[in-house]
């Protein structure tokens, strides 16, 4: 099978969330999967000081993106996780 490029939108529980720590924990969660590769993260302003963390990962199409989403949602300080983009990587 091929590889998928996936983006998740992670919403923290509040405005006081430490995004550097959140990035480290998200990277650990993604890389706990055999084919999981953490490609990057960026902060996206939402409203009133609240920001979302958008992470980009690569994952084998043999593995379920739902499992990654579930692993991310179990991280302390995360309110919700949403898959926002799923594409087959060519190359």
Backbone as a ProteinNet text record, in pm:
[ID]
protein_1_A
[PRIMARY]
XXXXXXXXXXXXXXXXXXXXXXXXXXXXXXXXXXXXXXXXXXXXXXXXXXXXXXXXXXXXXXXXXXXXXXXXXXXXXXXXXXXXXXXXXXX
[TERTIARY]
84.2	0	87.7	22	92.1	99	136.6	147.6	46.3	-11.7	-108.7	-48.5	-76.6	-44.9	-170.7	-162.7	-282.8	-260.9	-365.2	-362.2	-473.2	-436.4	-532.5	-536.4	-656.2	-674.6	-697.1	-607	-613.4	-654.5	-763.9	-812.4	-774.2	-703.9	-667.1	-787.1	-771.2	-879.6	-894.6	-789.6	-798.3	-688.2	-691.4	-594.3	-457.2	-448.9	-323	-241.7	-280.9	-214	-73.4	23.4	161.7	173.5	183.5	184.1	312.5	424	549.2	539.1	483.2	463.3	361.1	257	154.2	213.3	302.8	368.8	453.6	526	611.6	526.5	417.9	330.5	261	221	158.1	258.5	381.6	485.8	508.7	515.4	534	417.4	294.8	176.5	179.7	214.8	218.7	328.6	445.5	558.8	550.8	449.5	428.6	370.2	319.2	269.5	386.6	383.7	495.9	536	440.1	473	451.4	420.7	389.9	511	499.7	605.8	543.6	596.6	549	623.1	548.6	611.9	616.3	526.7	528.7	401.6	407.9	293	293.2	173.6	161.3	41.5	50	-59.3	-150.3	-280.8	-379.5	-471.2	-474	-563.3	-709.9	-789	-932.4	-1012.1	-1010.8	-1081.2	-1047.2	-1044.9	-1027.5	-906.5	-796.2	-673.3	-663.1	-770	-767.8	-703.4	-614.2	-546.3	-565.3	-560.3	-561.9	-422.1	-389.4	-263	-294.8	-237.4	-255.7	-129.1	-143.4	-26.1	-38.4	75.7	82.6	166.6	112.8	183.2	179.4	265.7	261.5	234	150.6	110.6	82.5	122.9	93.5	-57.5	-105	-247.9	-295.6	-202.8	-238.5	-285	-242.5	-280.3	-400.7	-481.6	-604.6	-577.7	-624.4	-609.4	-694.4	-801.7	-886.1	-807.1	-715	-633.1	-540.6	-486.6	-401	-484.7	-601.7	-691.6	-726.5	-752.1	-784.2	-664.9	-545.3	-424.5	-400.2	-422.9	-404.3	-506.6	-630.3	-735.9	-716.7	-630.9	-604.5	-498.1	-433.8	-330.4	-396.9	-339.9	-392.7	-386.3	-493	-496.9	-560.4	-601.3	-665	-815.6	-886.8	-1032.5	-1090.8	-1036.6	-1087.1	-981.3	-998.8	-910.4	-999.3	-966.5	-1046.6	-954.1	-984.2	-910	-959.2	-868.1	-909.9	-859.7	-762.6	-713.9	-650.7	-681.4	-626.5	-599	-470.7	-433.2	-330.7	-338.5	-238.5	-113.1	2.4	129.7	186.9	225.3	282.7	430	511.9	652.4	747.7
-119.1	0	124	238.3	365.4	434.2	558.7	641.3	754.6	790.7	899.4	1018.2	1136.5	1260	1305.4	1323.1	1350.4	1474.6	1556.4	1669.4	1653.5	1682.8	1683.1	1822.2	1864.1	1988.8	1951.2	1995.3	1962.9	2088.1	2077.4	2188.4	2164.3	2259.5	2245.1	2273.6	2237.9	2261.3	2408.7	2487.5	2629.3	2710.7	2841.6	2932.9	2923.7	2861.7	2853.4	2728.8	2654	2530	2559.7	2481.7	2492.8	2419.6	2495.3	2435.1	2358.9	2399.4	2325.6	2185.4	2176.4	2045.4	1962.2	2027.8	1959.7	1902.6	1978	1930.6	1806.7	1808.8	1695	1570.7	1586.1	1472.3	1420.3	1511.3	1469.4	1392.6	1439.8	1371.4	1230.6	1217.5	1086.1	993.3	1046.4	964.3	915.8	1003.6	967	864.9	888.3	800	668	651.6	523	421.2	470.2	382.2	342.6	219.4	164.8	253.4	302.5	382.5	532.2	572.6	712.9	802.9	910	1010	1146.9	1216.6	1350.7	1449.8	1522.1	1613.9	1758.5	1798	1935.5	1975.5	2095	2148.7	2299.9	2355.5	2500.9	2540.2	2659.5	2711	2794.7	2778.5	2852.9	2927.7	3062.3	3139.2	3107.4	3093.2	3065.8	3191.2	3225	3344.5	3369.2	3496.9	3535.9	3470.7	3460.9	3404	3253.4	3187.8	3041.9	3005.9	2908.7	2862.3	2712.5	2665.9	2522.9	2484.9	2358.9	2306.2	2219.5	2253.4	2175.5	2092.7	1958.9	1873.6	1801.1	1780	1707.5	1583.2	1468.3	1342.1	1260.8	1162.1	1061.5	927.9	847	719.3	622	498.9	396.7	381.3	360.3	340.3	209.6	122.9	-1.5	25.3	137.4	170.1	263.7	256.1	333.8	473.1	575	711.3	731.2	653.3	661.8	624.8	530.3	489.5	602.8	675.4	789.9	898.8	925.2	1025.4	991.2	864.9	820	839	805.7	822	969.3	1056.2	1199.6	1253.2	1205.9	1256.6	1215.5	1116.1	1071.3	1155	1246.5	1331.4	1431.9	1447.3	1542.1	1684.2	1760.6	1899	1917.8	1807.6	1817.1	1803.6	1898.6	1897	1811.9	1829.7	1752.4	1739.7	1636.6	1611.4	1586	1651.7	1637.1	1614.1	1512.8	1490.4	1593.3	1675.8	1781	1759.6	1670.4	1643.2	1505.2	1431	1297.4	1285	1268.4	1257.3	1146.9	1083.1	984.1	1059.2	1018.1	1079.8	1009.3	1085.2	1030.2	1069	971.1	1006.7	907.2
0	0	0	-18.1	-24.4	110	102.7	221.9	212.6	325.1	331.1	404.5	354.3	424.5	495.6	625.9	706.1	791.2	803.2	894.7	998.2	1122.7	1232.2	1293.9	1333.4	1407.4	1552.7	1638.3	1780.7	1856.7	1928.9	2010.8	2156.9	2217.6	2358.4	2449	2575.3	2671.1	2707.4	2691	2726	2661.4	2689.1	2628.9	2694.2	2811.3	2883.9	2849.3	2749.1	2712.2	2660	2705.2	2659.3	2525.1	2416.9	2283.7	2254.3	2312.3	2289	2349.2	2468.1	2532.2	2453.6	2405.6	2326.9	2197.4	2133.2	2011.5	2039.2	2150.7	2187	2211.8	2285.9	2315.8	2190.2	2099.9	1974.5	1888.9	1884.9	1807.7	1862.9	1994.8	2057.8	2023.3	2026.5	1996.2	1851.6	1759.6	1617.7	1591.5	1648.5	1622.9	1698.8	1783.9	1849.6	1751.3	1637.4	1532.1	1442.9	1395.9	1318.8	1201.7	1126.8	1008.3	1030.3	1151.9	1180.3	1172.5	1094.1	1081.9	1107.8	1206.7	1240.7	1151.3	1065.9	971.1	1018.4	1105	1150.5	1220.8	1280.2	1352.8	1341.6	1334.3	1334.5	1418.6	1475.1	1555.9	1467.5	1488	1410	1505.7	1497.8	1585.4	1556.1	1662.2	1647.9	1687.3	1816.1	1863.6	2009.8	2047.4	2187.7	2253.9	2181.6	2236.6	2226.8	2186.7	2171.6	2038.7	2042.3	1922	1907.8	1783.7	1754	1707.7	1724.7	1674.6	1553.5	1439	1317.3	1297.8	1301.4	1281	1147.2	1085.8	959.5	981.7	940.6	959.5	830.2	824.9	718.7	786.2	723.1	779.9	667.3	684.6	584.8	573.3	451.1	431.1	494.6	533.2	601.7	744.5	801.7	940	937.9	1040.4	1050.2	1106.8	1037.8	1088.6	1213.9	1227.4	1347.9	1472.9	1460.4	1574.2	1617	1520.1	1551.5	1617.6	1562.6	1619.6	1763.9	1790.1	1925.7	2019.1	1971.2	2053.6	2086	1989.6	2012.5	2112.1	2103.5	2191.4	2337.3	2362	2499	2569.3	2498.3	2557.2	2651	2768.6	2866.4	2810.4	2831.2	2786.2	2650	2586.4	2455.1	2470.5	2412.3	2416.8	2304.1	2181.2	2068.1	1959.2	1876.3	1762.4	1641.5	1530.8	1408.9	1290.1	1211.8	1088.4	987	935.3	842.2	700.1	680.6	544.7	539.9	434.3	413.1	263.8	228.9	87.6	68.2	-45.2	-81.7	-126.7	-72.6	-106.5	-227.2	-327.4	-449.2	-454.1	-486.2	-501.9	-451.4
[MASK]
+++++++++++++++++++++++++++++++++++++++++++++++++++++++++++++++++++++++++++++++++++++++++++

